[in-house]
């Protein structure tokens, strides 16, 4: 059950206002607690597919408060920013200072490296500037907040008066979201004989070297990366690895993350998910989502790929989506490294989208803090522009690594860690890439085909790629070229007849019979043309997604049920969904008459020239919220002929 905030439960009305979820629920005090919880749980939703994520290594972004830079151990701070293993002074006040810069660029969600208290010592000449060597999951790293502020989570939970809380307030005032990076797999490595010393808001609760209560695994480091048991139970680079079988550990980590959610965190990025069994993540995500139903969660399964059975199973069954490493590596090969296959490599990955239950919610990116930046592989800014345009217009949720819009990179040692984490130094709002990201981010929120639609290849060679995104009557056409200037005789765009403008360059193009004739693409060129159709409107919108249904050409998935919006069991009046890929159908259903009521529904297939095929079940039941946006995520139950 979802807990009821005391300050609201005692009033004459129970009100939950969440502009992020486009929801406001008002429930009369005459309802029972269980009814209030149902309404709350079944209404709240967060739609992350329209977001543009910006990933920040906090220490390397901007120093907004020089007084906190030295932290508890001044020896770990380098004021000249020359020692790549030490802190350089970036903090949360620095992020607050640059929020308008980020918002104006079109950023709608900030993913920050972990903010938890870290060990204060060097390990292999490296301080924990990245945030992944946590000492206390319930305290804020004092280097990121005011020098005189209380880092304790429990002590500040009620007052909420730290720089962290100010950041949350300032983000939400700009309708931006906060993504907190969390680590459930491990704590910290061996620092001068101290390893895995873990604290609960300042109170020591575990010690790897004196592990009386079994909080850690003690199997040594991974030696065989093909052995799934070792990958899930042995250590990564000497990091103290938690024993997920210990219920005390599980309760601790979940309680810590819930408190951060209570402070206003909107989403979670979860580190090293492949190194813990899927049952742990299913339990963790179930508890977290019950506590905050509108939280969005994505995990790092490093080198995930649609051809990898284990990473696909995780994406489908864990309760969270994942970072799309498969597509990232294909983009880097095609556009940064000049691979012979070119755009075919990227299309090969997209052709396997049917393996995922939620391909449109995968997190797409071209580089991050664990790999050389794109421009360390290819310094050509025009190729970077093509790569960014692709993740901003293709399926999935784009994530931009900090400084990319300013062409930030350091090529020392090939740009490998730690040289992929330079200090942000430039804030040029006239940067060409800054402008592109702003325009394309706005497009993602305006045109539902970009965030929720299907993707259709229209023209493909190693050097030229044209595709269409489609949702209902909204269309997005994209053409890109990684090579020299070229002219295409004819390309199908599916756009309406008439003149259309490229969003990026404002060039005009004439569409006839849905096609562009003699389309000229300059070297490293990108063209993006948008047509926005009519949006779905209703008192309550249900976003329906059905997976694991194998449809054939001429078949349409429909939703039928015991309410007017679903045809009152008349299959001819059922609500049709949109094809996304061979495993996924999606649609938005407006509910007006049945809003606030309990309904029963099931899926069926309309089939040309054949009788309909209905699911073989008694139907699903759902309380339709009074208003707002709701998600259904279902799997097809084996059908029976009508």
N, C-alpha and C positions, 0 to 999 in steps of 0.2 A: 504493500500500500504506500501511497505517496503521503508524506507527512503534511499536516496542515499548519502553516505558519500561525503561531498564537496571535500575532497582532492582527491577522485577518479573520481568524476563526471567531473571534469575539465580537466582530462587528455585525451589523444587521445584514450585510451582504458579503459574500465571499468573492473577491475579485482578483483575477490574475491578469495582469496586463503585460504582454511581451511583444514589443514592436518587431523583434527579430523573427518571431514566428507568425506574424500577422494575425494575432489571436487576442481576443479579449473575451473572457468567460465570466459571466455573473450568475451565481447560483444562490437561490434563496436560502435563508438560514433554516427553513423548515425541512430541508433535505438532510438525510442521515449522513454520517461521516463516509460510509461506503459509497453512497451515491455521489458525494462531492469528489471522492478520489477517482471514481470512474470517469466523471466528466473531465476532470483535470488530465487524467492519463490518456483518454481517448481523443482529446482535443489538441493538446500541445504538439506542434510539429516545427521542425527547422528544415528549411529547404536549402541545402548547401550547394546545389548544382549551379546556382546563379552567382556564386561567389568567385572572387579573384583573391587567392591567398598570396601573402607576401611573407617569406620565411626569413627571420632575423636571428643571427647569432648575437645575442644581446650585448656581450662585451665588445663587439666590433662594430657597433652601429653609430652611437653618438653619446658623448659624455655630457650629460645635462646637469650633473652634480659632482664637481671635482672633489668635494669634501669626503665622498664615500670611496674614492678610488683605491686608497691604500688597503682598506678592509682590515680584517683581524690580523693579517700577516703582511706587513708592508713589503716584505721580500718577494712576494708573488706579483707585485705590480711594477710595470715598466713604463715610466712616464714618457719615455722617448719612443715607445711603440716600435722597438727594434727586436726584442726577444719574442719570437712567435709563440713560445710556450707559456708566456705570462699574461696576466690581465693588462688590458690597455685602457680601461676606464668606462666603457659603454655601460649604460644603466637604464632603468625604467623612466627616469625623468628625461633622458635623452630621447626615448621613443615618444613620450608625451610631447616634447618640443617639436617633433617632426610629424605629428599626426596629420596636420593639414596638408603637408607635402604629400603624404601617402594617400590621403583621401582624394586629393585633387588628381592624383595619378589613376584613380579608379580602384585602388585597393579597398576591399570590403572585409577582409579577415586577416589578422596578424597571427602567424605561428611563431612563437618565441621558444628558443631553446630553454631547457628546464630552469626554473627559477628557484629550486629548492636549495637549502643550505648544503654546501659542498665541503669536502675535506680541504684543509688549508695547509697543503704541503705539495712538494713536487714529486711526481712519479715519472721516471725516465725523462727528466728535464721538462716535464709538462705539468702545469697547473690545470685545475678543473674548469677552465674558462668556458668549456662547451656545455657544462652542466650535467654530465652523465655519470658523475661519481658522487652520488648523493649520500649525505651523512644523516639528514633529517628531512623526511618528506612533509613534515608539518611546520617547517620554518622557511622563511625567505632568505636567500643569499644576501647577507648584509651589504655586499658590494653593489647591489641593485636598488637599494632603498636609501632613505635619508640616514645620515650617520647616527642620529639620535633616536631613530625609530625602533620600535620593538619588533624583532623578527619573528616572534612567536605567533603561530597561526591561531591557536586557541585564545590567546590574550587579545588578539586584534579582531577576532571573528565578530564580536558585537560592535565594537567601535568603528571598525573598518576605516582606519585613519592613516594607513601607510601610503607610500607612493604607488604601490600595487593597486590599492583601491581607487586612487585617483586615476590611474591608467584605465581601469575598467569603466569608471564613470565617464571619462573623456571619450573612450571608444564608443560606448553606447550612445552618448550624446550625438555622435556622428553617424550613428546606425552602422557601426563597424563591430566585428566580432573578435573575440580573443580565443586563440587556439593554444592550449597549454600542452607542452611536450612532457610526457611522463615516462618513467622507466619502472617496469614491474619485474624485470628479469634479474637485476643485480643492484648492489650498492657500490662499494668502493674497493679498489685494489690494495695491495700491501704497501703501506707508507711507514717505513722504519719499524717494521714489525707489527704495525696496526693494520688489520684487514677486516672489512665487513663490520666495523663498529657502527651500529645503527641506533638512532635516537627517536623517541616519540615526544616531540615538542620539548626537547631538552633533556629528557630522561632516557638513559641508556637501556635498551631492551634486547640487544643482540650483539654477539661478538663472534666472528668466524673462528678465532683461535680459542675461544672458550664457549663453544656452541652447545650448552647444556640442554637447551630446549629444541634443538634441531631446526633452526631457522634457515640453514644453508645446506646446499649439496657439497659433498667433499669428494669429488671424483677426479680432480685435476682438470687440466685443460683439454679441449677438443683436439684429438689427434687424427680422427678420420671424419672428414666433413660429409662423407656419404652415409655415415651411420646416424640414423635419425635419433636414436637413443642418446648418443653422445652430444649431438647438436642441442638437444633439449635439456640435458642434465649436467654437462661439463662446462668448464669456464671459458669465457671469451677473454683473451689477453690478460689473464690473471684477475679478473673481476670476481668478487664474491657473489656467487650465484644463489639466489633464493630457492628454498625448498617449498614449492607450491603445494605440497601435500600437507604442510603445516597450516592448520586452520587459523592459528593465531597470526601468522604472517598475512594470510589472505584478509583477515578482518582488519589488520593494521593498514594495509595498502589501500583497501577500499574506503576505509573511513577517512584516510588522508585525502584521497582524490575527491571524495564527496564534499569535504569542507572547502576545497578550492572551487568546486562547482557552486557551492552556496555563496561564495564570494563574487560570483558573476562570470566565471569562465563559461564560454559557449560551446567549446569543442575540445577534443583531446586528440593529440597525435601520440601514438604509443610506440615506443622504441623496441627494437629487437624481438618482434612478436614470434618469429620462427623458433625461438629458443625456449619456448614454454609450450606445453601440450594444449591442444585446442580446447579441451574440457575446462581448463583454467580460464581461458578467454570467454568461453560461453557463460560461465558463472559470473565472471567479473563484469562483462557487458550487461548481462541481465540485471545485476544489482545496480549498476550505474544508471542504466536507462530507467529503471523503476524509480530511482531517487530523483532523476531529472530527465523526464521523457523527451525533452526537445534537444538533448545533447547529440552532437554529431561526432563520430569516432572513426579515425583511420589509423592504420598501423604500418610499420616499416617491416615488411618481409623482404629483406635485402635480396636483390636480383630475382624478385618474383617475375613470373613469365606465364603467359597463357598455356605454354607447353609443359609447365611444371604442375604435376598433379597435386602436390602438397600445397603449393601457394594458391592454386585455384580453389581447392577445398577450403582453405582458410578464409579466402575472400567471400566464399558462398555461405559458410556455415558458422563462422566465429561470432557474428553479430557486429562486425565492423568491416569497413572497406579498407583498401590498401593503396600504398603508393605504387604507381604503375612503372616499375623498373623496366619491364619488357619494352614498353613503348619508348621510354627515355633512352635506352641503349640503341634502339633502332633510329631515333632522331639524331643522336650523336654520331652514329655511323654514317647516316645518309647526308647530313648537313654540315657536320663539323669535320668529319674525317674523310669525306669524299668517296665513300664506299661505292663500288661499281653498281650495285643494285639500286642505289639511290632511294627514291620514294617507294619503290617496290618493298623495301625492307619495312617501312612504316605500315604500308597497306597489309603486309603479311600478318602483322600483329593485330590490326583491326579486324582482319578476316576471322580471327579467333575470339571475337567478343562474345559469341554465343556461349562460350564456356563459362562466362561469368553470369551470376544472377543480377549484378548491378554494374554493368560496364560504364554506364553514364555517371556513376559516382566514384570511379577510380580517380586518384589524384595524379595529374599529369605534370611533368617537370622536365627540364633539360639538363639540370645540374643541381648539386647540393653541397653540403659541408663535408661530405665523405668522398668526393670525386673532384678531379680538376674542373674548373669552370669551363663553360663552352668555349670562351675565347682563348683559353689556354690551349685548346685543341685547334682552333681556327680563329685568328684575330680579325677576320673580315667582319665588320659591323653589319654588313648587309645580310650575311648568312645568319647571324644572330637574329636579325629582324625576321627572317623567314621562319626560323625555329620558334620564336615567340608567337608569331602570328598563327602558327599551326596549333600550339597548345591552347591558344585563346579562342580558337574557332572550331577545334575538333571536339570529339566526345570526351567527357571527363571534366574534372574540376582543376583549372590551371593553378600552379604554384610557382611564383617567381622568387628566385633566390636574391637576397638583398644586394643592392648595388648593380644588378644586371642592367637596369634602365640607365645607368651612368657608365656602362661598359667597364665596370670594376673587375680587374683581375690582376694577379701577380703570377708570372710564369716561372718563378724560381722552382727548380726541381720538377719541371713539367706542370707546375700548378697543383701538385699533390698536397694533401694535408701536411702541414697547417697553412700552406700558402694559398689555399682556396678560401681563407678566412681573413682577408685584409681589412683594414679599418676603412669604413665609409668616409669619404672626404669631399664628395661633390653632391650638390643638390640642385642641379640645373633643371628647371621645369620646362625648358625649351629643348631639351634633349629629344631627338627624333623618336627614340624608343619609348621615352616617357610619354610622349604624345600618342604613339600607337597603342600603348597599354591602356591609356585613358579612354580612347575611342572604342577599343575592343571590349574593355570591361563594361562600358555602358551598353554596348551591343548585347552582351550576355544577359543583362537584366531586361533588355527591351524585347528581344526576340526569343520566344520559348523554343524555337527550333535549335538554337545553339546549346541550351542547357539540358533540354529534355528529349530532343528528337533523335531520329535515326540518321545514319550517315551513309551516303551513296557515292561510290567512286564513279566519276564521269569521264575522266581522261587520265591515263597513267603511263608515264615512261620513267626511266631513271631520273630524268631532269625536270619533268613537268608533272604536276599533280593538280587535278581539278576534282572537287567533290561538292556535294550538296548535303546540307542538313535540313531535315524536314520534320515538322510537327503540325498536324492538321493542315491549315492553309498558310502557315508561316514557312518561309523558305530562306535559307542562307546559301549563297553560292560563293565558293572560294577557288581561286586559281593561284598557283605559286610555281616559281621557276628557280631552280638552283643553278642553272647554267647560263649560257649566252642568250641574247635576244632571239625570240622565236615567234612565228606566227602560226596559230592553229586555225585550220580551215573552218571547223565547226565544232562547237561544244554545247551539249545539252545542259541547260541551267535550271529548268523547271520554273523559271521566273515568269511572271505575267508579261504579256505583250507590252512593249513600250520602252521608254528611256529610263535607265537606272544609273545611279551614281556610285562609284567606288567610295566606300566609307573612308579609306585612308588617304587617297589622292584627290578625290572629288572629280576624277575623270568620268566622262559620260559614256555609256554603252547602250546600244540599241538591241533589244531582244525581239526576235521574230520567231513565231512558232516555238517559243521556249528555248531558242538557241541563240548563241552568239556566233556570228560569222566573222572569219578572218580576225580572230582575237590576237592582238599583239601583246606579247609579254616581254618586257625589258629584262636585262640580266638581273638575276636575284630580285625578281619582282613579285609582288603580292597584290592581288585584287580581291576585295571582299564586298559583296553586294547583298543587301538585306531587304526582304519583303516581310512585313509583319501583318499577320492576319488578325482576325477577331479573337480576343481572349475569352476564355471560359469565365462566366460570372455566376455566382450563386451565394446563398446565405452561408452554406458550408460547401467547401470543395474537397472532394475525396480524390487523392492522387493514387490511382490503382496501378499496381505492377504485378503481372503474372509471369512466373517462370516455369521451366520444365514442361513446356507444352510444345510438341513438334507439329507445326502447321505446314501445310502445303500451299502452293499458289492457288488462289481462289477461296481460301479459308480465312475467316475473320473471327477473332476471339471477342465474345460479348459477355457482359455481366447482366444476369437476370436475378430478380428477387421479388419480395413480397411488398413492394412499395411502388408508387407511381413512377419515380425516377428510373426504376429498373424494370418497368413494364408489367408489374403485378403478375409475374410468372408467365406472361405472354412472350414467348421467345422472339416473336417478330418485332416486339417493341423493346427488346433488351438494348443495353447501351454498348455500342461498339468501341473497342480499344484500338490504339495505333500500334502498328508493327515497328519494333525497334531493331530486333535481330531474330534469328531463328529460335532463340531461347527466351525472348523477352517481348511482352506486349505491355503497353502503358497507356494510360488515359486519365483525364481529369473529369470527374463526374460532379455536376452541380446538384446539390440537394437543397430544396426549399421547403416543400410540404412535409418532408420526413425529417427535417433537421430537429435534433433533440430526441429522436425516437429510436427504439430498438428495432433493427431490421434483420432479415435473413437473406443471404445471397449466395449464388454459386456461378460458376463460369460455364460457358458452352461455346460451341463452334457453329457459326453459319458456314455452310458448305455448298458451293455452286453445284446444282444438279443432284444433290443428295440431301437426305434428311439431316437435321441438326444432330450434333454429338454433344451430349451433356456430361458433366462430371459425374462420377460414381460416388456421390456422398450425399448427406442429408442437408448440406448447406452450412454456411458459416454465419455466425451471429455477431453483430456489432452495434454499439451505441453510437449513433451519429451525433456529433457535437452540435450544440446550438448554433455555433458559427465558427469560422476559422478554416484552417487547412489540416487535413488528416491524411495519413499514409496507410494504405493496405499493401502488404507484401505477402503474396501467396504463391503456392506451388500447385500446379494442375493435378487434380486427382483423376486417376484413370477413368476414361469416359465410357459411357454406354450409348448405344444407338437409340435414337428417339423412336 
